[in-house]
Amino acid sequence: MKLSVCPHDIVKQMKTWLEFATYLQRALNLPVTLEPVTDFAIFYRESLPHAELAFLNPMDAWKMTNERSFRPLFRTELYDEVVFITSPDNAEATLEDYEGQVVAAVDSQFATYLGLYVLQERGIRVAGMAWQPSWLQVIRAIMKGEVQYGFLYQDFYASLSALSRDQVHVIHESHTRYTTHIMLLHPEREAWLEPVRHVLASMHEDRDGAAILETLRLKRWVPIEDLGPIEPIVTLPVPSSS
């Protein structure tokens, strides 16, 4: 079994995800290989196309479900949310100030679409996007004065040092609880479906499994049937780049 894990998660917990692969191998009694990839471009080019079991962010999970018929198996209890930021000298800003502004964000990421969705629900329309190669670059774009407003993936923001957080002002943090990262299975691996479901569903009840989940901050695996609830978010039209 070829396991692929979202680079954002691998870069933070590489050792534990390798332990997770070993745990699956023992529990399923079949070889499980995980090649840790921390670069998204390499991940999309060399790892994900060969995945048989994959733990992915919501956008990638949506694409794999709709483009390659992967089956969603489990979500976690660690929800994907968005942080709305500006510069520290703009501390009086509100979400309404995003109206007509160019916003710094990372393309094709759920937090970006969620940010736009939250604004849309309030009737706020941005003028365009200033695409950045990483969430860190979103912060740097604001620090340099290239843009006034940006979106950050909440999990990335939570990982920042106090010094880095001081470089921006948080206007709002979402608490939508729409979705989490998702574990999916290749459509041609139906023979593994029930064994994988059983192992992951009971993983939090096993001492070694629970220890791995605790380190990953996942607590337990929660069954999920489809990704339909996030369709209005991930299919949202994105304003053109500036």
N, C-alpha and C positions, 0 to 999 in steps of 0.2 A: 504494500500500500504506500503510495506516494502522498505525503502530507505537505500541504502548503499553509503557511501562516502569514498573515498580514505583516509587512515589514515594520510598521509602527509598533507592533507588539513584540516582534522578534528583537528589535534593537533595545527594548527595555528589559526583556526577560529571556534572553537567548538560552541560558543554561536551563531554565525551568521548562521551556518549550521542548528542549531536547529530552528532558526527563519525562515530559508528557508523552513524547513519541515512544520512548522506551516502555512506559507504563502501558500504552496501547498495545505494543508488540507482545508483551507478556500476557495481557488480559485476552487478546484476540488470538494468540498463538499463530501469528503470521508476521512476516517482516514488515516493519514500518520505517520508511526513510523520510527524514526531514533535512533538507538542505537550507540552512538559515540564510536568508537574503534580506539585506537591510535597505537596498536601493529599489525604489518602486519601479523604475524603468527596467531594471534587470529582472525583477520579480514578474512583471507582466510579460516580458519577452521569453524568459527561460524557465520559470518555475510554474506559474499558474496554468499555462497551457497543458501541462502534464499532470496536474493535480487530480487525485482520486478522492481525497478527503481534504477539505479546505476550511480554514477559519479566517473569515474575511470581514472587512468593514461593510457597512450596509450598501454603499454604492456598488462595490465589487460583487457582493452577494446578489444584488438585484440583477446585475449584468449576467452573472453566471447562471442564474435561474432562468432568465428570459432568453439568453442567447445560446446557452448550451444545455438547458434543461436539467441543471443540477437540482437536487432535492434538499430543501432546507430541513435540518434535523433539530438543531437546538440554538437557542439564544442564551445570553447570560443575564445577570442582574446588574450589569455595569452599563448604564444607558449612554448612548452617544448624544451629546448636547453641544451647543454652540455658545461662545462667549463673544459679546459685542464690545469692541475696544476702540479707543481713540487716544490721543496724546494726553499726558498729564496736565498740560496747560489748557485743556478743553474739558475740565472736570464737571462743568455744568451741563454737558451735552445729554440729550435723551435719545431714545430710539427714533423719535420724530425727526431728528436732525439728519437722519440717513436719507431723507427725501431729496431726490435729485443729486445725490452725491455719487462719486466714484468710490467703490469699496475694494479694499485689498483682501484677497482670499486665495486659496489654493483650488485650482480647477479640478473637477470630477471628484470632489470629496463631499461626503454626506453633510458635514458641518456647514459647508458653503450653501448647499441647497436648503438645509434646515434654516440657516440665517435668513435667506431670501423668503422662505415660507413664513417664518415668524413675522417678518416685516409685512408681507403681503396680507396676512390676516389682520394687520392693523391699518391696512390701506396705504402702506408706505412703499413707494417705488424708487429704486436707486437708478442713477443715470447710466452706470456701466460698471465693469469690473476691471481692476488692476491685478491681473493674475501674477502670483508669486510661485516660485518653485517649491517652497516649503512654508510651514507655519512660522518658523523663525524669521523668514524673509518678510512675512506680513508685518511682524513687529518692527523690523528694520525699515520697511517702507514708511511706516508711521513716524518712526524716530527721525528719519531724514526729511520729513515733511512732504514726501511725494504724494501722500493721500492723508486725509484726516480720519478716516474710519476704516475698520476692518473686522473680519470674522476670524475667530480661532477655534479649533477643535478643543473642547473643554478638557479632555484628557491630556492634551499637550500643555495647555495652560496650567493644569494642576501639577505637572511635572517640573515647572519652571522654578528656579531659585527665587528667593525674595528680591534679590537685586534685579533680576530680569523682569519680574512682575512690576517693579517700580518704574520701568520704562514706558508703561502704558497705563491708561485709566480704564477700568471696566465699567461700561455703561449698564450692561445687563447680562445675566447668565440664564439660559433657557432651562426649563425643567419640564420638557414636553413628555418625556418617557415614551417616545414613539418606537424606538428600536435600539438594538444593541449590535455588536458584532455577531456574526452568524456562522455556525458550523454546517457545512453542506457536503453532500455525497454525490459522486459522479453517477450519471444515470445508467451507466453500464455496469455498475457495481452493486446491483440489487442483492446479490448473495451476501453482501456484507451488512445490509441494512439493519436487520434485527440484532446481530451480534454487536454492531457499533452502538446502536440505540441502547441496548442493555448495559454495556460497559459505561457509557457516558451518563446515563440516567442514574446509575447507582454509584457513580464515582465519589460523590460527597459522603457516602456511607462507609467507604473503605478508608482505612487509616492513611495509607500511602497516597491514595487518590485525593483525599481531602487536604493533605498537606500541600500537594501540587496546586490544587485549586486555590487554596488560601494564599500561596505565594503569588499566583497570577491575579489575585483579587476578584476571582470569578464566583466564589461561593459554591455554586452548583450549576448544572446544565438544565435549562428549562425547555421543554419540547415546543416546537413551533412547526406549523403546517405550511404556511405560505407567507409571502412578503407583501401581499396585497395592501395592507394598511399603510405602507409607506409610498405607494404608487403616486399619490398627489404631490409628494415632496420630490421624489427622484425624477419625475417627469416634468418638473416645473421649468418653463422656458427661462434661460439665463440671459441677462442683458449682455450686449456685445462688450468686448474689452475696449478699454480706452487707449 
